[in-house]
Amino acid sequence: MAVLGCARLRWVLRGAGRGLCPTGPEPRPRSLPPSPSDKATEAPGAGAGPGIRRRQRSLKEIPRLGQLRFFFQLFVQGYALQLHQLQVLYKAKYGPMWMSYLGPQMHVNLASAPLLEQVMRQEGKYPVRNDMELWKEHRDLHDLTYGDWNGAIEGHHWYQLRQALNQRLLKPAEAALYTDAFNEVIDDFMIRLDQLRAESASGNQVSDTAQLFYYFALEAICYILFEKRIGCLQRSIPEDTVTFVRSIGLMFQNSLYATFLPKWTRPVLPFWKRYLDGWNAIFSFGEDSQMGPREERWG
């Protein structure tokens, strides 16, 4: 189920697409001018004279967001499912770097490509990622193993797994082996596009393209990892696949609430139960479809 992690938040925050319409060019998005804090922080040494090294700020000097204010904006102002918009507001107020708290965890947020690049380039051999504690809790409750899920392993074990996967997925010679599978999914995707255009009121438009591209991505991922088509691009999608896709959305949406709300609210509010139900349906689909581990299929 590690492949689901790649879609975290994107599944929840995606908006309805404007559709594919061949008539008229698409307007170009307007770019916002960089804030003064961007210019001062993004480029190392910016604002300092030649040969002068800018002083690094300590954690105490980084602007921070209060927990109560963050909670109010999430659940009273309704930003829980619009985190990307909230981040735009924070960058305008605090600049490209600020601190926030999520329960006992302290987070340093970066809203600057150069700063993020600097962090990534300074990582060591064994990078540290979010441990996805919420995902672990579901597996612990149901006595499920973590397997080779990247959110549950780190250090040397993570490095060995990543090296093995790189050999199968990233080397050009190995990636070329999946060409036929990708082409098959792409052909079905184009056929489905033509069907939806023909069925539209205007005869040349596809609505909710974001959902269609998620179906395409999910179909391709399952075909590559499990050598199995699940029917996301069929005119009539199988009922078990519809339930599977709906469960992924249910899990991701409620994981946001389960993450931000304190644990004592779990028996009171419905989000934790919905989150667990979503995961249970995902695992049930995998078992019913006989989607075995990657190791068994790749040797």
Backbone bond lengths (Angstrom), bond angles and torsions (degrees), N, CA, C in turn:
res aa  C-N    CA-C-N  psi(-1)  N-CA   C-N-CA  omega(-1)  CA-C   N-CA-C  phi
1 M - - - 1.456 - - 1.527 112.26 -
2 A 1.353 116.38 6.64 1.460 119.02 -179.00 1.508 112.16 -61.40
3 V 1.358 116.96 -27.00 1.464 119.39 -177.64 1.515 111.64 -64.57
4 L 1.322 117.43 -21.92 1.457 119.63 -179.72 1.514 111.10 -70.61
5 G 1.337 116.50 -26.02 1.447 119.50 -178.42 1.505 113.53 -63.16
6 C 1.307 118.18 -26.84 1.466 121.73 -179.49 1.511 111.70 -66.11
7 A 1.323 117.15 -22.24 1.466 120.15 -176.70 1.509 112.24 -101.87
8 R 1.320 117.66 10.20 1.454 120.30 -176.34 1.521 110.05 -59.60
9 L 1.314 116.97 134.95 1.453 127.36 -176.69 1.517 113.42 70.63
10 R 1.329 118.51 -40.50 1.462 118.53 180.00 1.516 110.59 -59.54
11 W 1.323 116.29 -39.09 1.468 120.36 179.14 1.524 109.67 -62.21
12 V 1.337 115.70 -40.29 1.457 120.14 -175.82 1.524 111.58 -75.83
13 L 1.333 116.60 -40.71 1.449 120.51 -170.13 1.512 114.40 -91.34
14 R 1.316 118.13 -2.34 1.459 119.25 -177.55 1.522 109.30 -64.52
15 G 1.301 116.18 140.01 1.458 120.84 176.52 1.506 109.36 -99.85
16 A 1.313 116.26 166.31 1.462 119.44 178.39 1.518 109.39 -67.22
17 G 1.314 116.73 130.60 1.458 120.84 -178.69 1.517 110.75 -70.92
18 R 1.340 114.62 156.64 1.457 118.70 179.08 1.509 111.46 -78.12
19 G 1.318 117.08 -9.71 1.453 120.13 177.49 1.503 111.87 95.81
20 L 1.333 115.79 163.90 1.452 122.10 176.76 1.517 108.13 -96.75
21 C 1.267 116.76 117.91 1.465 121.06 -179.75 1.511 108.20 -135.55
22 P 1.337 119.75 120.12 1.449 120.89 -174.42 1.513 113.92 -75.19
23 T 1.323 117.91 -9.05 1.458 119.50 -175.36 1.516 110.00 -91.98
24 G 1.332 116.35 118.62 1.451 121.37 173.86 1.510 112.82 89.15
25 P 1.345 117.07 142.25 1.464 120.07 179.35 1.513 111.11 -74.13
26 E 1.316 116.24 154.11 1.448 121.92 178.37 1.518 109.51 -78.36
27 P 1.327 119.20 133.52 1.460 119.70 178.72 1.512 111.02 -65.66
28 R 1.318 115.20 142.38 1.452 120.05 179.79 1.520 109.31 -80.11
29 P 1.355 117.20 136.35 1.457 119.08 -179.89 1.518 111.02 -67.83
30 R 1.335 115.07 143.49 1.456 119.85 177.06 1.511 109.62 -80.81
31 S 1.297 117.37 134.85 1.457 121.77 -179.79 1.517 109.16 -93.42
32 L 1.335 116.23 140.29 1.446 121.31 179.29 1.517 109.79 -84.05
33 P 1.334 118.17 140.37 1.465 119.54 177.97 1.511 110.31 -67.26
34 P 1.332 117.85 145.13 1.462 120.32 179.72 1.516 111.12 -65.60
35 S 1.326 115.97 142.98 1.453 120.24 178.65 1.519 109.66 -77.51
36 P 1.333 118.05 159.72 1.460 119.64 178.35 1.511 112.96 -58.16
37 S 1.344 116.95 -34.61 1.462 119.15 179.47 1.509 111.36 -67.59
38 D 1.345 116.78 -30.17 1.461 119.77 175.38 1.513 110.46 -61.59
39 K 1.335 114.84 -49.29 1.453 118.82 -176.11 1.522 111.22 -63.30
40 A 1.320 115.84 -31.94 1.456 118.91 -177.06 1.504 112.61 -79.90
41 T 1.347 117.32 -24.87 1.459 119.91 -171.87 1.505 113.30 -108.04
42 E 1.322 118.12 -34.00 1.454 120.14 -170.55 1.515 112.25 -67.02
43 A 1.292 117.83 -43.23 1.456 119.86 -176.00 1.510 109.94 -94.26
44 P 1.348 118.50 120.36 1.452 120.50 178.49 1.515 109.84 -58.10
45 G 1.352 115.07 128.24 1.444 119.48 178.19 1.505 114.25 86.32
46 A 1.338 117.94 -1.02 1.459 119.89 -179.13 1.515 109.94 -65.27
47 G 1.312 116.64 138.84 1.452 121.26 178.92 1.503 113.30 85.85
48 A 1.309 118.38 -7.28 1.457 121.79 178.93 1.509 109.03 -106.31
49 G 1.313 115.45 150.85 1.449 119.90 -179.52 1.509 111.48 -73.79
50 P 1.343 117.28 172.97 1.471 121.38 179.61 1.519 111.03 -59.09
51 G 1.313 116.03 131.70 1.455 121.46 177.28 1.507 114.37 80.54
52 I 1.348 117.36 0.15 1.463 120.93 -179.47 1.521 108.89 -100.79
53 R 1.320 116.92 124.16 1.461 121.85 -179.07 1.522 109.26 -92.51
54 R 1.322 116.59 126.11 1.452 120.74 -179.83 1.518 110.50 -67.73
55 R 1.340 116.99 139.21 1.451 121.80 -179.60 1.523 109.85 -73.07
56 Q 1.325 115.98 133.29 1.456 120.36 177.77 1.525 109.92 -78.32
57 R 1.329 115.02 138.72 1.451 119.62 -179.82 1.521 110.93 -81.67
58 S 1.318 116.75 146.79 1.457 121.27 173.77 1.519 108.81 -83.71
59 L 1.341 116.24 170.60 1.464 120.00 179.03 1.523 111.76 -60.73
60 K 1.347 116.68 -33.34 1.456 119.86 -178.86 1.527 112.05 -67.47
61 E 1.318 116.62 -23.64 1.463 120.16 -177.77 1.526 112.92 -88.55
62 I 1.330 117.20 -11.86 1.462 120.13 -179.92 1.524 109.02 -78.27
63 P 1.324 118.91 131.18 1.476 120.07 179.01 1.519 110.96 -59.60
64 R 1.310 115.72 143.84 1.466 119.41 -175.86 1.522 110.90 -131.88
65 L 1.307 113.75 156.75 1.462 122.44 -178.01 1.519 108.76 -105.28
66 G 1.330 117.03 130.53 1.450 120.80 178.87 1.521 112.01 -68.99
67 Q 1.338 116.38 147.15 1.463 120.44 -177.02 1.526 111.59 -65.19
68 L 1.334 117.56 -41.13 1.462 119.81 -178.83 1.524 111.18 -66.02
69 R 1.320 116.37 -40.25 1.465 119.37 178.85 1.527 110.37 -64.72
70 F 1.331 115.93 -42.04 1.463 120.44 179.01 1.526 110.29 -61.91
71 F 1.329 116.65 -44.68 1.463 121.51 179.09 1.531 110.31 -61.84
72 F 1.326 117.07 -42.13 1.466 121.47 179.60 1.524 110.89 -62.40
73 Q 1.319 117.26 -43.45 1.461 120.27 -178.71 1.528 111.50 -68.09
74 L 1.329 116.62 -34.74 1.462 119.82 -179.14 1.520 111.96 -68.65
75 F 1.333 116.26 -50.98 1.458 119.42 -166.73 1.527 114.27 -106.75
76 V 1.318 118.79 -20.48 1.462 120.50 176.84 1.523 110.52 -95.31
77 Q 1.322 115.87 -45.46 1.462 119.62 178.49 1.525 112.58 -83.86
78 G 1.336 117.33 -10.61 1.461 120.13 171.76 1.514 116.17 85.65
79 Y 1.341 117.77 27.07 1.459 120.19 -179.29 1.529 113.19 -90.65
80 A 1.328 118.26 3.74 1.468 120.01 -175.71 1.519 112.05 -58.15
81 L 1.332 117.29 -37.24 1.457 121.30 179.08 1.527 111.82 -104.45
82 Q 1.327 116.40 14.19 1.467 121.18 177.95 1.528 109.19 -133.00
83 L 1.318 116.67 47.67 1.460 120.77 -175.16 1.519 112.17 -62.24
84 H 1.317 117.20 -30.76 1.459 119.26 -179.41 1.526 110.88 -64.36
85 Q 1.328 117.64 -35.86 1.458 120.20 177.47 1.527 110.96 -70.20
86 L 1.325 115.90 -37.24 1.461 119.87 178.45 1.527 110.80 -64.75
87 Q 1.320 117.13 -37.26 1.459 120.50 178.79 1.526 111.76 -65.81
88 V 1.331 117.19 -34.39 1.468 120.45 175.98 1.530 109.89 -63.01
89 L 1.333 116.97 -41.94 1.462 120.72 178.84 1.521 111.12 -65.38
90 Y 1.325 116.55 -41.04 1.461 119.96 -179.78 1.527 111.40 -65.52
91 K 1.317 116.70 -40.36 1.465 118.91 179.40 1.520 110.93 -63.93
92 A 1.338 116.88 -39.30 1.461 119.86 178.39 1.528 111.52 -65.33
93 K 1.330 117.27 -30.50 1.459 120.73 -177.01 1.523 112.51 -89.80
94 Y 1.341 117.11 -43.43 1.458 120.71 -172.47 1.524 113.91 -104.32
95 G 1.326 118.06 -11.16 1.452 119.38 -174.40 1.523 110.73 93.35
96 P 1.329 118.05 -167.21 1.468 120.92 -174.11 1.527 114.90 -79.13
97 M 1.353 117.93 0.70 1.468 119.53 -179.67 1.523 109.12 -145.05
98 W 1.348 116.13 129.94 1.456 120.26 176.48 1.520 108.89 -154.00
99 M 1.321 116.19 164.77 1.460 122.06 -178.46 1.521 109.89 -111.24
100 S 1.327 114.92 146.79 1.460 121.24 175.43 1.521 108.16 -145.03
101 Y 1.324 115.54 164.59 1.461 121.12 -178.37 1.520 109.48 -122.45
102 L 1.322 114.51 136.34 1.457 121.60 176.89 1.520 106.98 -125.59
103 G 1.340 115.66 92.61 1.452 119.37 -172.66 1.521 109.14 64.55
104 P 1.330 118.18 -129.57 1.466 119.97 179.11 1.526 113.51 -81.16
105 Q 1.322 117.65 -5.87 1.460 121.12 -175.84 1.526 111.14 -90.45
106 M 1.330 114.59 137.78 1.455 121.08 174.36 1.527 108.47 -103.10
107 H 1.326 116.82 132.03 1.457 121.74 -178.41 1.523 109.68 -119.92
108 V 1.329 115.95 134.62 1.462 121.90 170.01 1.522 106.70 -102.17
109 N 1.313 116.69 115.27 1.461 122.71 -175.27 1.522 110.31 -94.51
110 L 1.318 116.17 135.07 1.462 122.46 177.86 1.524 108.98 -116.46
111 A 1.322 116.31 128.84 1.461 121.80 176.40 1.522 108.63 -124.04
112 S 1.309 115.14 49.60 1.460 121.39 -177.16 1.513 108.53 -150.33
113 A 1.325 117.01 123.86 1.464 120.58 179.79 1.527 112.19 -61.75
114 P 1.347 120.66 -43.88 1.470 119.57 178.52 1.525 113.24 -61.99
115 L 1.340 117.45 -39.38 1.459 119.56 178.18 1.523 111.20 -65.81
116 L 1.324 116.31 -41.96 1.455 119.89 178.68 1.524 110.70 -64.02
117 E 1.315 116.61 -40.05 1.463 120.34 177.42 1.526 110.62 -61.06
118 Q 1.328 116.41 -40.75 1.457 120.12 179.92 1.522 111.17 -63.14
119 V 1.338 116.60 -42.25 1.465 120.26 178.47 1.528 110.66 -63.09
120 M 1.325 117.42 -45.66 1.460 121.14 -177.96 1.527 111.53 -63.88
121 R 1.329 116.54 -38.32 1.464 119.56 -178.58 1.523 112.19 -72.31
122 Q 1.315 117.43 -22.18 1.457 120.79 -179.12 1.523 112.77 -91.59
123 E 1.328 117.25 0.57 1.464 119.69 179.10 1.523 110.74 -66.79
124 G 1.303 114.90 149.97 1.447 119.95 178.71 1.518 112.01 -86.81
125 K 1.313 115.22 -163.82 1.459 120.75 -178.07 1.518 111.35 -67.23
126 Y 1.330 116.27 -32.46 1.461 121.30 -178.94 1.536 109.18 -116.69
127 P 1.322 118.79 86.43 1.470 120.69 -177.70 1.522 111.72 -67.06
128 V 1.310 115.65 155.49 1.459 122.21 -179.43 1.522 108.43 -105.09
129 R 1.320 116.22 130.17 1.455 121.54 179.68 1.532 109.41 -123.39
130 N 1.308 115.60 170.88 1.457 120.48 175.52 1.525 109.44 -57.58
131 D 1.327 116.55 129.59 1.464 119.32 -175.59 1.527 113.42 -79.31
132 M 1.327 118.34 -2.91 1.466 122.16 175.68 1.527 111.18 52.49
133 E 1.324 115.58 53.61 1.457 121.16 -176.76 1.526 111.92 -57.30
134 L 1.323 116.52 -34.67 1.461 120.19 -178.40 1.523 111.21 -64.64
135 W 1.325 116.99 -38.22 1.468 120.25 177.99 1.532 110.27 -67.68
136 K 1.322 116.45 -36.95 1.465 119.83 179.19 1.527 110.92 -64.46
137 E 1.330 116.23 -37.44 1.467 119.32 -177.89 1.521 111.19 -60.34
138 H 1.328 117.70 -40.66 1.464 119.56 178.18 1.513 110.58 -61.49
139 R 1.315 117.57 -44.53 1.463 120.85 -178.47 1.522 111.62 -67.32
140 D 1.338 116.58 -36.84 1.459 119.87 177.90 1.529 111.18 -66.64
141 L 1.323 117.28 -39.32 1.464 120.73 -179.64 1.520 112.15 -64.07
142 H 1.328 117.12 -30.67 1.458 121.48 -176.63 1.528 112.37 -108.87
143 D 1.328 116.38 14.91 1.473 121.35 177.84 1.524 111.60 54.09
144 L 1.325 116.36 43.26 1.460 121.74 177.43 1.519 109.25 -100.35
145 T 1.311 116.59 142.54 1.459 120.18 178.49 1.527 110.31 -76.65
146 Y 1.315 116.04 156.90 1.463 120.61 176.65 1.521 111.78 -77.72
147 G 1.328 116.69 -23.62 1.459 119.78 -178.38 1.520 110.80 61.48
148 D 1.322 116.42 -139.91 1.463 121.82 178.76 1.517 111.36 -103.47
149 W 1.299 116.18 30.53 1.452 121.59 178.78 1.523 108.87 -68.10
150 N 1.342 116.32 125.83 1.457 121.80 -173.39 1.516 113.25 -63.75
151 G 1.329 118.55 -24.55 1.449 119.98 -179.26 1.515 113.41 -75.70
152 A 1.336 117.73 -9.64 1.457 120.46 -175.47 1.516 113.06 -113.34
153 I 1.307 118.95 -5.26 1.455 121.42 -178.68 1.514 109.30 -123.90
154 E 1.305 116.49 155.68 1.457 120.92 179.82 1.519 108.57 -155.47
155 G 1.324 115.22 -179.13 1.451 120.26 177.59 1.519 113.02 67.38
156 H 1.325 115.18 -142.63 1.462 121.01 -174.93 1.527 111.72 -65.56
157 H 1.347 117.36 -36.64 1.468 120.26 178.65 1.522 110.29 -61.61
158 W 1.338 116.59 -43.45 1.466 120.48 177.37 1.523 110.49 -60.63
159 Y 1.328 116.13 -42.97 1.466 120.36 -177.39 1.524 110.93 -63.03
160 Q 1.340 117.02 -42.17 1.467 120.24 179.12 1.525 111.11 -63.57
161 L 1.333 116.24 -43.27 1.465 119.74 179.46 1.521 110.72 -64.00
162 R 1.329 116.59 -43.10 1.464 120.08 -179.00 1.528 110.97 -63.61
163 Q 1.315 116.66 -39.25 1.459 119.91 178.41 1.526 110.96 -63.37
164 A 1.339 116.74 -40.85 1.465 120.31 179.72 1.527 111.05 -66.24
165 L 1.336 116.60 -42.06 1.461 119.79 179.60 1.527 111.49 -68.02
166 N 1.323 116.40 -36.85 1.465 119.44 179.50 1.520 111.46 -60.30
167 Q 1.333 115.98 -36.82 1.459 119.64 179.86 1.522 111.33 -63.86
168 R 1.335 116.28 -30.88 1.461 120.49 -175.88 1.526 113.61 -93.11
169 L 1.323 116.92 -22.76 1.459 118.87 -170.66 1.522 114.77 -118.79
170 L 1.335 118.51 -28.20 1.454 120.22 -171.22 1.520 114.45 -104.62
171 K 1.297 118.55 -25.45 1.465 119.41 179.62 1.530 109.05 -68.44
172 P 1.333 118.23 132.56 1.475 120.53 -176.94 1.523 113.46 -54.42
173 A 1.331 116.86 -40.71 1.464 118.89 -178.57 1.525 111.25 -64.79
174 E 1.339 116.87 -36.59 1.461 120.48 179.24 1.528 110.87 -75.58
175 A 1.330 116.30 -40.75 1.466 119.48 -179.79 1.522 111.66 -62.59
176 A 1.331 116.65 -31.22 1.467 120.12 -179.55 1.524 111.93 -64.13
177 L 1.336 116.74 -21.84 1.462 120.05 -179.60 1.530 111.94 -68.14
178 Y 1.322 116.93 -19.04 1.461 120.42 -178.60 1.525 112.07 -94.17
179 T 1.328 117.66 6.20 1.463 120.73 -176.01 1.524 112.00 -58.54
180 D 1.318 116.83 -47.99 1.468 119.89 -177.92 1.526 111.40 -62.22
181 A 1.336 116.23 -40.14 1.465 119.65 179.83 1.529 110.64 -64.74
182 F 1.334 116.59 -44.65 1.463 119.92 178.62 1.523 111.22 -62.80
183 N 1.326 116.17 -43.94 1.463 119.34 -179.33 1.524 111.63 -61.87
184 E 1.320 116.16 -36.25 1.468 119.69 178.50 1.523 110.88 -63.78
185 V 1.333 115.97 -43.86 1.463 119.69 179.17 1.527 110.54 -68.15
186 I 1.329 117.17 -39.83 1.468 120.69 179.23 1.527 110.92 -62.92
187 D 1.322 116.70 -41.75 1.471 119.72 177.97 1.526 110.94 -59.76
188 D 1.330 116.19 -44.47 1.467 119.49 178.68 1.526 111.35 -65.36
189 F 1.326 116.10 -35.28 1.462 120.27 178.46 1.529 111.10 -64.18
190 M 1.321 117.00 -43.73 1.465 120.68 179.53 1.532 111.24 -66.48
191 I 1.327 115.92 -37.79 1.467 119.09 176.66 1.527 110.34 -62.82
192 R 1.330 115.97 -42.47 1.466 119.47 179.90 1.527 110.94 -65.53
193 L 1.331 117.59 -37.83 1.461 120.67 176.22 1.527 111.04 -59.45
194 D 1.328 115.88 -46.46 1.469 119.95 179.66 1.527 111.20 -62.04
195 Q 1.332 116.30 -38.74 1.462 119.72 178.83 1.529 111.21 -63.50
196 L 1.330 116.51 -45.32 1.460 120.13 -178.15 1.525 111.46 -67.80
197 R 1.317 117.09 -36.28 1.465 119.74 177.06 1.529 110.62 -64.27
198 A 1.318 115.66 -43.49 1.466 119.18 -178.98 1.523 111.59 -66.30
199 E 1.336 117.29 -30.24 1.458 120.96 -177.97 1.526 113.05 -85.62
200 S 1.339 117.88 -9.16 1.465 120.40 -178.38 1.523 110.62 -73.64
201 A 1.327 115.92 162.76 1.467 120.86 -177.99 1.524 111.77 -62.95
202 S 1.338 116.57 -37.78 1.465 120.22 -179.36 1.514 112.33 -86.63
203 G 1.330 116.98 -16.61 1.455 120.76 -179.19 1.509 114.75 81.53
204 N 1.337 117.76 3.84 1.464 119.41 -178.55 1.524 113.01 -146.54
205 Q 1.343 117.68 23.79 1.455 120.03 -176.37 1.522 110.55 -134.44
206 V 1.337 115.37 145.55 1.461 122.09 176.07 1.518 107.91 -119.52
207 S 1.307 116.94 120.52 1.462 120.93 179.12 1.523 110.31 -91.92
208 D 1.321 115.95 157.87 1.471 123.37 178.21 1.526 111.10 52.78
209 T 1.316 115.61 56.19 1.467 119.78 -179.80 1.523 111.84 -66.87
210 A 1.343 117.19 -27.12 1.465 119.53 179.26 1.527 110.50 -60.35
211 Q 1.333 116.42 -45.22 1.463 120.20 178.35 1.519 110.94 -62.10
212 L 1.319 116.83 -40.18 1.461 120.71 -179.08 1.522 111.33 -65.50
213 F 1.323 117.38 -39.10 1.463 120.16 178.44 1.529 111.32 -69.88
214 Y 1.327 117.79 -31.57 1.460 119.45 174.34 1.526 110.58 -66.08
215 Y 1.317 116.44 -40.40 1.461 119.55 175.59 1.533 110.47 -60.51
216 F 1.317 116.20 -43.40 1.463 120.91 179.20 1.533 110.82 -61.07
217 A 1.336 116.82 -47.55 1.463 120.43 -178.76 1.524 111.32 -63.86
218 L 1.327 116.59 -43.12 1.459 120.12 -179.02 1.523 111.25 -65.13
219 E 1.322 116.36 -40.42 1.465 120.45 178.49 1.528 110.56 -62.60
220 A 1.335 116.98 -44.14 1.462 120.80 -179.41 1.524 111.42 -66.53
221 I 1.335 117.12 -42.05 1.463 120.61 -179.15 1.525 110.81 -62.79
222 C 1.330 116.46 -47.14 1.468 119.63 -179.39 1.527 111.30 -64.12
223 Y 1.312 116.74 -36.88 1.466 119.93 -179.15 1.525 110.98 -68.18
224 I 1.338 116.78 -38.28 1.461 120.36 -179.72 1.527 110.99 -73.77
225 L 1.317 117.35 -48.00 1.461 120.68 -173.64 1.520 113.11 -77.89
226 F 1.322 116.96 -36.34 1.457 120.00 -172.95 1.526 113.69 -116.95
227 E 1.346 116.34 -0.41 1.463 121.32 179.64 1.527 111.04 55.32
228 K 1.339 115.09 42.13 1.464 119.42 -176.14 1.518 109.32 -146.10
229 R 1.338 117.08 132.03 1.457 122.19 174.00 1.524 108.81 -87.33
230 I 1.335 116.36 138.46 1.464 119.80 -177.71 1.525 112.44 -112.54
231 G 1.331 118.21 1.53 1.461 121.07 170.78 1.508 116.30 83.21
232 C 1.352 118.74 22.50 1.464 120.41 -179.38 1.523 113.02 -65.83
233 L 1.341 117.28 -24.00 1.463 120.79 -174.50 1.522 112.58 -104.82
234 Q 1.312 117.57 10.07 1.454 120.33 177.14 1.528 110.27 -77.08
235 R 1.329 115.97 156.95 1.470 119.65 176.58 1.527 109.90 -60.97
236 S 1.328 115.90 -42.00 1.458 121.31 175.57 1.529 107.97 -114.39
237 I 1.323 116.74 103.89 1.465 121.76 -176.46 1.523 109.18 -73.66
238 P 1.341 118.63 134.09 1.464 121.06 178.53 1.525 111.74 -55.21
239 E 1.309 115.87 144.24 1.457 120.65 -175.20 1.525 111.97 -61.22
240 D 1.343 117.39 -38.99 1.460 118.87 -179.76 1.525 111.42 -66.66
241 T 1.343 117.45 -32.19 1.463 120.36 176.42 1.519 110.83 -69.94
242 V 1.337 117.14 -39.82 1.466 120.65 176.39 1.526 110.22 -59.44
243 T 1.331 116.32 -43.76 1.464 120.59 178.34 1.519 110.95 -63.53
244 F 1.325 116.87 -39.66 1.459 122.38 179.04 1.526 111.05 -61.68
245 V 1.323 116.63 -48.93 1.466 120.96 -179.28 1.525 110.46 -64.43
246 R 1.323 116.88 -42.40 1.460 120.47 178.66 1.528 110.81 -62.86
247 S 1.316 116.70 -35.63 1.464 120.78 -179.42 1.522 111.44 -68.51
248 I 1.329 116.90 -35.11 1.465 119.79 176.88 1.526 109.93 -62.63
249 G 1.328 116.67 -46.84 1.458 119.89 177.52 1.519 112.15 -61.96
250 L 1.342 116.63 -40.50 1.461 121.53 178.76 1.523 110.61 -62.11
251 M 1.320 116.18 -44.03 1.462 120.39 -179.67 1.523 111.56 -63.78
252 F 1.333 117.60 -47.29 1.457 120.57 -177.44 1.529 111.91 -66.52
253 Q 1.327 117.46 -43.45 1.463 119.76 -179.78 1.521 111.46 -61.05
254 N 1.313 116.53 -49.28 1.460 119.64 -176.00 1.518 112.55 -75.98
255 S 1.333 117.74 -18.93 1.460 119.59 175.41 1.526 110.74 -65.90
256 L 1.329 117.52 -30.50 1.462 119.97 176.89 1.523 110.79 -64.15
257 Y 1.335 116.05 -47.43 1.459 119.14 178.88 1.532 110.87 -65.94
258 A 1.324 116.90 -41.25 1.464 120.12 -179.93 1.522 111.52 -65.78
259 T 1.330 117.15 -27.24 1.459 120.80 178.77 1.521 111.32 -75.67
260 F 1.326 117.29 -44.92 1.458 121.12 -172.61 1.524 112.98 -84.49
261 L 1.326 117.93 -28.97 1.461 120.21 -178.60 1.526 110.49 -82.30
262 P 1.335 118.40 144.97 1.470 120.46 177.75 1.529 111.61 -63.94
263 K 1.325 116.00 155.39 1.462 120.60 -174.12 1.525 112.85 -64.40
264 W 1.330 117.77 -26.71 1.466 118.27 -177.88 1.528 111.95 -67.64
265 T 1.335 117.90 -14.05 1.468 120.39 178.92 1.529 112.58 -83.32
266 R 1.318 117.61 -9.29 1.466 119.59 -173.88 1.523 113.66 -61.66
267 P 1.346 120.03 -43.53 1.474 118.11 177.97 1.526 113.05 -73.20
268 V 1.334 117.36 -15.72 1.461 121.34 -174.31 1.525 111.45 -94.30
269 L 1.319 116.47 -46.64 1.464 121.68 -177.39 1.528 110.27 -95.40
270 P 1.335 117.98 156.69 1.473 120.47 -172.51 1.531 114.84 -82.79
271 F 1.341 118.89 -6.97 1.462 120.43 -168.86 1.528 112.97 -66.34
272 W 1.327 117.36 -39.93 1.460 120.12 -177.71 1.527 110.87 -65.57
273 K 1.325 116.90 -43.55 1.464 119.90 178.76 1.529 110.85 -63.84
274 R 1.326 117.48 -41.38 1.462 120.11 177.70 1.523 111.05 -63.09
275 Y 1.315 115.69 -38.83 1.464 119.98 178.15 1.527 110.64 -60.91
276 L 1.337 116.92 -47.64 1.466 120.68 179.43 1.526 111.27 -65.06
277 D 1.332 116.58 -40.52 1.468 119.75 178.65 1.526 111.14 -61.50
278 G 1.328 116.60 -38.87 1.460 119.66 177.61 1.514 111.87 -61.44
279 W 1.327 116.80 -46.32 1.465 120.05 178.61 1.528 111.24 -63.71
280 N 1.331 117.07 -41.35 1.463 119.77 -179.57 1.522 111.37 -60.45
281 A 1.329 116.61 -40.38 1.467 119.96 178.44 1.524 111.27 -67.52
282 I 1.328 117.31 -36.01 1.469 120.98 178.07 1.523 110.48 -64.04
283 F 1.321 116.74 -46.92 1.462 119.98 179.41 1.522 111.19 -66.28
284 S 1.328 116.45 -37.56 1.462 119.74 178.90 1.522 110.96 -62.47
285 F 1.333 117.28 -40.47 1.463 120.84 177.96 1.521 110.30 -63.77
286 G 1.326 116.97 -41.85 1.457 119.83 179.49 1.516 112.44 -63.14
287 E 1.334 116.35 -39.46 1.462 119.62 179.35 1.526 111.42 -70.57
288 D 1.334 116.86 -42.43 1.465 120.07 -179.36 1.521 111.61 -66.85
289 S 1.333 116.86 -32.59 1.465 120.93 -178.87 1.517 112.17 -87.17
290 Q 1.350 116.18 -0.96 1.468 121.33 178.94 1.528 110.87 56.43
291 M 1.330 115.08 47.36 1.460 120.05 175.90 1.517 108.01 -87.73
292 G 1.308 116.09 95.47 1.448 121.60 -177.00 1.507 112.12 -74.90
293 P 1.336 116.49 170.97 1.453 120.36 178.49 1.518 111.59 -62.77
294 R 1.317 115.65 157.91 1.459 121.13 179.89 1.521 111.45 -61.18
295 E 1.354 115.73 -37.39 1.463 118.87 -175.12 1.524 111.56 -62.08
296 E 1.353 116.89 -37.30 1.454 119.84 -178.09 1.520 111.04 -67.30
297 R 1.333 116.74 -31.31 1.460 119.85 -176.97 1.520 111.80 -87.26
298 W 1.333 116.41 -29.57 1.455 120.00 -176.77 1.523 112.83 -98.79
299 G 1.324 115.65 -7.58 1.461 118.48 -178.85 1.500 112.66 71.30
